[in-house]
Amino acid sequence: MINVQFAALAERWETYEAPLRAAFEKFDLKVDLRLDHAPDDVDYIVYAPNSDLQDFTAFVRCKAVLNLWAGVEAITGNTTLTQPLCRMVDPGLTQGMVEWVTGHTLRYHLDIDHWINHQGGEWSPTCPPLASQRNVTVLGLGELGTACAKTLASLGFNVTGWARRAKQIEGITCLHDAEGLEDALSTAEILILLLPDTAATTNLLNANTLDLLPKGARIINPGRGPLIDDDALLAALDSGQIAHATLDVFRIEPLPTDHPYWAHPKVTVTPHIAAETRAITASEVIAENIRRGEAGEPFLHLVDRAAGY
């Protein structure tokens, strides 16, 4: 019997219990799934970083901690966590992110906001450029960034991607390092942020880097709130350097009601809805990793602690 501890908020247990049990059965795994195993009996932990479990010292038998979230920045610095940590790469979450990013990219590309807000009877036809005439840059070429970049390229957009390390993706101009970042930003009419939250990415979009963007660029951030220096973005919006920003993630969530983003005419706030882990597909990812652990195979989506993702 494989002992699996579920460590997340109570509402997550209600969402995940049945899908996890179904996934374990599908993968022919004999699992005792509980909320309250004795720590020294636990083989795997299904984990959300906002759970009460913060000290992993007693879990001496645990073979891996399987994160329910794509982001792991809230746990990578936990010095009691010595077990392998796997982040969640959920096909359902990826599809949701692709749909959200594609929708807002097309919204900006087609200038849909303009037509929604100008229904005063003036007939002034203007035609948007084709996608092949629009430069889109995706910062972050992990699972989510790559999926979004490929989809946008398939629609005809001229897509540039930037990552910390060199990458090769068919149909995407891939750049890396500091010089590559400057080049990626310099052409970005629409900029999409899908980087992890690490010390190296905090305030990556600041007064200096915002000035590298073409005047009138638009920004879409479904990645992490700390990627953006909020004061610098507000100043760039006020000056006209940035035409509009659609923001789904923030340093403090829920976003405080008095935050300037709520009232700013050039900001669209969405309440962290770009993508969410789907219990059915995520449960199968977890079951596959447990199968791998029991078979002595490498875990999927193992976190690089030094890199922070």
N, C-alpha and C positions, 0 to 999 in steps of 0.2 A: 504494500500500500504506500502511495506517495502522499505525504502530508503537505498540504498547501494552505498557507495562511493568507486570508484576504485582509489587507490593511488599507482601508479608505473610509471616507465618510459613510454614514448609515444609508443615505440615499443611493450611493453607488452600489452597495450590497444588494439593494432591492433591484437595481438595474442589471447587475452582472451575474447574480447567483445562477439563474436559469441558463443564460447563454454559456457561462463557463462549464456548468455540468454537462450541457449538450456537447460542447466542444471536446471535453475530456472523453466523453463516450465515443464521439466520432473518431478520435485519434486512438481509441482502445487503451486509454490510460486509466488505471485503477487509482483514483484520487479520493482522499479524504479532505474535502474543502471545508474549512471552518474559519470563524472569526477568533477563536480562542484556543488554538493549540498551545501547549507548553512550548516556550521558545526553543528548548533543546531537542524538540521532536520535529521541528519544521524543516522541510526539504526545499521549499520555494516560497517566496513571498510575492503575492500580487499586490502592487503598491501604488498609492497616490501620495505625493509629497506633502499634502495638507492633512494627512492622517495623524493620529496621536502617536504613532510609532516613529520615534526619532532616534532611538538608541538601539543599534543592532548588535551590541556586544554579546548578548545572551544567545543569539541565533547561531550557535557554533556548528550546527550540522547543515545550515542553509547553503544550497548550491548556487543560487542566483536570486536576485531581486528583479522582478519583472514590472517595469513601470507602466502605468496605465496612460501616462501622458507622453506626448512627443517631446516636450521640454523636460530637461533634467537639471536645469541650473539651480533649482531649489534643493537638490540633494547631493550634487557632486562634491560639495565642500564638506559633507558630513564625515568626520574622521572615524566615526564608529562603523561606517559602512565599508567593510573590507571584502565583501562578497562581490562577484561579478554583477554588474548593473546593466540591464538591457532597456533601451528606450522603446517606446511604442511607435512602430511604423505600421499604421493601420490603413488598408486599402480604402476603407470607407472615409476615413479622415482625409486621405490624399485626394479622393474624388471630390469631396466637399470643398477642399481648398482650391482645387483647380477650377471648379464651377464659380466660386466666389471671386477669385482673382480675374478669371476671364470676363465675368460679368462687369466688373468695375473697370477693367481695361477697355472693354468695348464702350462702356458708358462715356469714358473720357475721349476715346478715339472718335466716336460719333457725335460728341458734344451734346449728349442727350439732355444734360441739365439746362443748357441754354434754351432748348425748345420747350422744356417743361415750364420754365420760368418766364417765357415770353409768349404769352397767349393773348396779347392785347389787340390783335386785329391787323398788325403790320405784316405784309407779305414781303419777306426778304429772303428769298431762297439762296442758300449757300450749300455747297456740296463738300462733304469731308473727303480727305485724301483716302486712297486705298491703303489697306494694311501694310502693303509692301513699301509704302512711303512714310511709315510711322516707326520711329525708333523706340524700342522698349528695352529697359535694362532690368534684370533680375539680380539682386544682390543675395547670394546664398544659393548654392547648387547642391544641396542635400536632396533627400527624397522629395520633399515638397517643392523646392525651388526648381529642380530638374523637371518634375512633372508639369509644373506651370509653364516653364520656358518652352518645353516641347509642344504643349498644346497651343500656345500663342504663335509659335513658329509654324505650326500646321495650318493656322488661319492666315498665314502670309505675313505676319509682322516681322520686322527686322529686329531680331532678338539678340542682345548681348547679355552674357551671364558673367558674374564675378564670384570667385570663391577664394578662400585663403590659400588653398593648394591648387596647383594646375589640374585642369580637367579637360576632357575631350568629349563633347556631345554633338552628335550629328545635327547639322542645321542651326547650331548656336555658335556665335562668336564667344569663345571662352577666354576670360582674362583672369589674372591673379596678381597678387602682391600690391604694394602701394602704387606703383606706376600704373598697373592695370586698373586699379580702382579709379584713378583720375580719368583714364580713358573711358571707362565704363560710364562714369557720371557725365562726362562732357557731351555725350550724345543722347542722354536719356530724356526723351520727351515725356515718357511715362516711366516712373521708377517704382519698382516693387521690392519691398523689403521682406526677405525670408531667411534672415540670418539667426543663429542662436544668440542667446543672451550670455555673453562672456565678458571678461575684463577687456578683451581686445575689441569688442564690438560696441561697448557702451558709448553712447554719444557719437557713433560713427557718422551720423548725419548731424553736422554742426554748422556753425556760421561759415567756416572755410569750405566744407564739402558742398553745402547748399549753393554756394557761389559758383561751383564748378558746373552745375546743371545749366542747361539752356534756359534762358529767361522764359518764364511762363510754363515751366515743367509742372507736371502733376505727380503726386506721390500717393502710393497705396501701401499701407503698412498692416499686414495681417500677421507679422512675425512676432516681435517683442517690443514692448513699450520703450525700454531703455535704449533702443537703437537710435532714438531721436532726442536731440537736445530741444526740449519743448520751447524754451524762450527763443532759441535761434529760428525754429520753424515759424513761430508766430511773427517774428520780425521779418522773415523772408516772405511770408504771406502778405503782410502789410505793405511791404515795399513793391510787391508785384513780381519779385524774383520767382516765387512759386505761385502758380495760378490757383491751385486747389490741393487739398490733402484729404484722403479718405483713411481714417484711422480706426482700427478694430481692437488695438491693444494699447495699454497705458501703464505707466509706472505704478499708479495706484488704481486698483479695480475693486468695486465699481468706481468709475471716474467721478470725482466729487462734483456735486451739482453746481458749485461756483467756479469750476475750472473754465478758463477762457475758451477752450475748444468748443464747449456747448453752444456758445452764442456767436462764434466767429462765422461770418458769412461765407468764408472760403474753406470751411472744414466740415466734413461729414463724419459724424461719430456713429460707429456701430458697436454694440455691446458684447465684444468678444464672441462673435457668431460666425466668423469666417469658416471655421472647420471644427468639428468635434469628433472625438473618438466614438465609433459606433460599437455598441456592446457585442453584437453578433460577430462582426469581422475581427474586432480586437481580441475576443475570446479565443478565436482560432489561432491568432498569432501567438498568444500566451501558451496555448496547448502545444503548438509546434515547438516552441522553445523548451517546454518541459520534456517533450518527447526527445528532443536533441540532447538535453542534459542527461536523461536516463540512458540514452544510447552512446554517450561519450562523444557526441558530435559537437562542433563549434556552435555556440549560441548565435542567433541572428541579432543584429542591431546592437552589438556590444558597445558600451559607451567608452570613449577614450577619456579617462579622467583628467589627463594633463590638458587636453584641448577643451574639455568642458562640455562635450557633446558626443 
